[in-house]
């Protein structure tokens, strides 16, 4: 191998390693919940009150578990979409509680639409209907899961609000139906 080729390969390997390290860093819980004050102030407190943070099994699902796809191509698409979120962070679109609350329903709908379109892929990475013990679920959950399976519903259609409090508009709609979210 000639010197120019060895240098090119060396530079390529260094760039590849650097890109991998950067991708890992921006896909971490620390980055998601710690990089901007919107997440620290307006999102993390609600998540810390959810079953995805406190539960009997002691398992904690963090931001990347639900919002970062595992497969490479969907992950790259999600990273490209996150650039928009970074842009709005810089603009201050949700920099105050009032601004965040004004956009909360829109942001939630965007995530729910994405999750519905991919059959709740990130939910299913941890939750498998095939491995659920229906006998240990209460009767309402057993019936609901059976109906969802029969009708082809995906997780997020019934479990909105399980990791973050619902936007106020959604809370009111759920209250009007008399059925709890999650």
GIFENQUI-V595711 format. One record per backbone hydrogen bond with DSSP energy under -1.0 kcal/mol. CO is the residue of the C=O (numbers start at 0). NH is the residue of the N-H. Records with the same first field share a line. If there is no record, write none. Layout:
BEGIN
CO=NH / NH
END
This chain:
BEGIN
1=5
2=6
3=7
4=8
5=9
6=10
7=11
8=12
9=13
10=14
11=15
12=16
13=17
14=18
15=19
16=20
17=21
18=22
19=23
20=24
21=25
24=27
27=31
28=32
29=33
30=34
35=39
36=40
37=41
38=42 / 43
42=46
43=47
45=48
46=49
49=52 / 53
51=60
61=65
62=66
63=67
70=74
71=75
72=76
73=77
74=78
75=79
76=80
77=81
80=83
81=85
82=86
83=87
84=88
85=89
86=90
87=91 / 92
91=94
95=99
96=100
97=101
98=102
99=103
102=106
103=107
104=108
105=109
106=110
107=111
108=112
109=113
110=114
111=115
112=116
113=117
114=119
115=118
119=123
122=125 / 126
131=133
132=135
133=136
137=141
138=142
139=143
140=144
141=145
142=146
143=147
144=148
145=149
146=150
147=152
153=156
154=157 / 158
158=161
166=170
167=171
168=172
169=173
170=174
171=175
172=176
173=177 / 178
END
